[in-house]
Amino acid sequence: MAFNVDDYIEVKDRIISFYKDHPDGRIQTEVIELTDARVTVKSMVYQSSEDTLPTSGHSWLNIPGTTNFTRGAELENAETSAVGRALAMMGYEVKKSIASRDEV
């Protein structure tokens, strides 16, 4: 089955849904790797301050980015994608896949 962009829920909307359901939750990101050639980001999503088993998501991008959208904003795009993947792993707004719009 082909990816339908109309089924994609943007990360900003996943974040809104998450905080609506978990007002005491938090999303934390960390740069795992940053070189001249690549950036890798890890995201951890905690449902509450007591959550000891957060959900994680990772993303990486080549530097320089390969599109006008990613070039010059590789870190920001990797971070957003990692957050979106972590929220998708929790089941937030997943319809067909957990891939980001830019990944497909």
PEVENWO-V591042 format. One record per run of one state. SS is the DSSP state (alpha for helix, beta for strand, coil for the rest). FROM is the first residue (numbers start at 1). LEN is the number of residues. If there is no record, write none. Layout:
# PEVENWO-V591042
ss=SS from=FROM len=LEN
ss=SS from=FROM len=LEN
This chain:
# PEVENWO-V591042
ss=coil from=1 len=4
ss=alpha from=5 len=3
ss=coil from=8 len=3
ss=alpha from=11 len=11
ss=coil from=22 len=4
ss=beta from=26 len=9
ss=coil from=35 len=3
ss=beta from=38 len=9
ss=coil from=47 len=8
ss=beta from=55 len=8
ss=coil from=63 len=11
ss=alpha from=74 len=16
ss=coil from=90 len=11
ss=alpha from=101 len=3
ss=coil from=104 len=1
